[in-house]
Amino acid sequence: MCCRRALVRLLFCGIATGLAALPGRVSAAMSILIWPINPVIESSQRASSLWLENRGSTAAHLQLRIFEWTQQGNENSYAEQRDVIGSPPMMRIAPGQKQFVRLTRPDPLPAGVERAYRIVIDEVPVDDGALPEEGRGVNFQMRYSVPLFAYGEGLIGKPQLQGKPRHESDGAQGLGWSVVTLAGKAHLEVRNQGSMHARLTQVSLEAGKQKTTVSDGLLGYVLPGSVMRWPLPEGARARGEGVLRARINGGPTLHILTRLP
C-alpha cells in the first residue's frame, strides 16, 4: 500500500489543483470545461455528477479516475480506492459536445464523517489522423483535478442548497494556526480539529496597521484531523503574533482563526 501511495503521489506531480480555485467552472487551454468544481455526495445521496464540455476543435479522449485523498506529514497523499465509482471511466467527446459523468458511492459513511477524494481527468493521446503530418510532433496533454467530498449523517456539504444556514458547515470550526520556523524560514501552520475540510483563500496576517498577504487566491486545503504548512513571505515572522484572517470554503465572510499556543 505504501508503494502504491508513493506511485500515485508521483502521478499527481503537476496536477492543476489550482484550477479548483476558479469560480463556477474549470477549464484549461480552452479545451475541456468541467462543472461543478465542488461536487459533493450528501449523506442522503448515493451519487453526484459532473458535466464535461469539449470547447476544442478536435475530439477529446478522456480517462477519469477517482483517488482517495488524505493528508499526512504536511503533504497531500492519494491512493487507489473502490468506494466511489466514476462512470463512464473512458470518454470520447466530440467538439462542442457535453458528457455527463455519474459519481456513485453505494455505501453510506458513518455518521459525522467526511471523506475526501480527487477526481482526475486525463486527456489520452490518440492519433486519429486529424492532424497533418507536420503537426504531430508535439502532442501536449492536459490533466484536470477536481475535489469531491462525501458525508455521513449529521454533516452537510452544501447547506445553502438544502435551506440550511451556511455557518453549520462552513469548515471554520476547529481551525487553529501558528507560525513555525523550518530551516530558518517562517511557515504558517494550520491545524484542522473539526469534522469538515477547510479550503483557505484570501489569507492574511495582520498586526496593528501592518498586513501581510499570505495568499490572494487559493492557499490550499486542510482536511479534518490534518495539519498543513505553507511558507510565509519575508518579514511575516515578526507579525506572527497578529491575527490571521481567511475565507473558508468560499463563505461570504473572512474568519479570524484561533491562534494556537
PENOR-V70870 format. One line per field, one symbol per residue. phi: phi as a letter, one per 30 degrees, with the letter a starting at -180 (. if undefined). psi: psi as a letter, one per 40 degrees, with the letter a starting at -180 (. if undefined). burial: + if it has 9 or more other C-alpha atoms within 8 Angstrom, else -. Layout:
BEGIN
phi=???
psi=???
burial=???
END
This chain:
BEGIN
phi=.ddddddddddddiddddeddddibcbbhhcccbaddbdbcdddccababcbbdcdcbdccbccbbcdbbbbhibdbbbdabdcccbddbbbcdeiccbdbcccbdcddeeiccbcbbdcccdcdbccidcdedccdcbdccbcbbdbbcbdejcbdbdddcicddddbdiddidbbacccbhicdbdcccccdcbdbccbhcbcbbiccbcddadcddlcbdeicbbbbdcdejdedcdddcccadchiddbcdcddddd
psi=dddddddddddehehgdedeeihcihihffchhhiiefiihideieiaiihhhheaeiihhihhihihhihhffiihiiiiedhhhhidhihhiheiihhhhhhgdhiiihehhhiihhhhhhhhhgeediideeedhghiihihhihhiiiheihdgddeefihdedfeedhehiiihihhfeihihhhhheaeiihhhifhihhhbehhhhdhdbhdaihiheihiiiiiihedddeeeahhiihhfeieihihihhi.
burial=---++--++---------++----++++--+++++++++++++--+++++++++++--++++++++++++++-+-+++++---+++----+-++++++--+++++---+-++++-+++++++++------------------+++++++++++-+++++------+--++++-++++++------++++++++++++++++++++++---++++++-++--++++++++--++--++-++-++++++++-+--++-+-+--
END
